[in-house]
């Protein structure tokens, strides 16, 4: 059963019905994706990435070098000091 209907314009555009926007959690400027699944076309909210895709975007040259707990704690201390230096 259809949850909503849209009408195609002469320019090939459609409006996404409010009920569909609510279900997808999208608003103005949102990206939606169209996927073919057999005889069906499925519309999904775009912008979802796997953790592997995010990791590759953050670390294009490969994983960062391993750090010790002491190095990480020192880095956090340095960051906090810089962040709150002007308080």
Residue pairs with C-beta under 8 A, 6 or more apart in sequence:
3 17
3 19
3 20
3 23
4 17
4 18
4 19
4 20
5 17
6 14
6 15
6 16
6 17
7 14
7 15
8 14
16 24
16 26
16 32
20 43
21 27
24 30
24 32
24 43
24 44
24 45
25 45
26 32
26 45
30 45
30 46
30 47
31 45
31 46
31 47
32 43
32 44
32 45
32 46
33 43
33 44
33 45
33 46
34 41
34 42
34 43
35 41
35 42
35 43
35 44
36 42
49 57
55 63
67 75
